[in-house]
Amino acid sequence: MSTLHIINTPQSKSDLSLHLQRFNSSDAVIFIQDGCYTLLNQAVFSVLNASIVKAYAIEADLNARAVTRQNPLAFDAIDYDAFVDLTLSHHKTISW
């Protein structure tokens, strides 16, 4: 069963790393709202690149918070329509 993990609050590298270790390969993670601030931490990119899950961020939320894509390979920037598609393509969602 696939899960979409919605991160809407800033996470530290260690917290994110701990959570990602528990994910399945069919899971995905998306950074929204203030969760996008997590992507300002360069160390997070190594965690995301080493992860088995696909990572996304809402482009409008990145722009609103002046979070630039320093490492475009770590995650895909998507719009709200794609976010809705992600929620529909996963069996459940968890926000944290």
C-alpha angles and dihedrals in degrees: 000000000000124000131199109214111207113201110198099159128058114271130200120234092250094049092048092046091051092050095045091055088065096051125104122233089251092057126097134199127213128190114215136167112347090352085080088074086073087071091064089074108089091204090063091067093064089051092050094045091051093047124102092221130086114246129210139175132197106251094211090054091049090051094045090055096040091241107157124205099251092167111027092184093064096067144357120245109224139176129242093266090058089047090057089049089053092052090050094048095054126070095227142001131221124194122206 
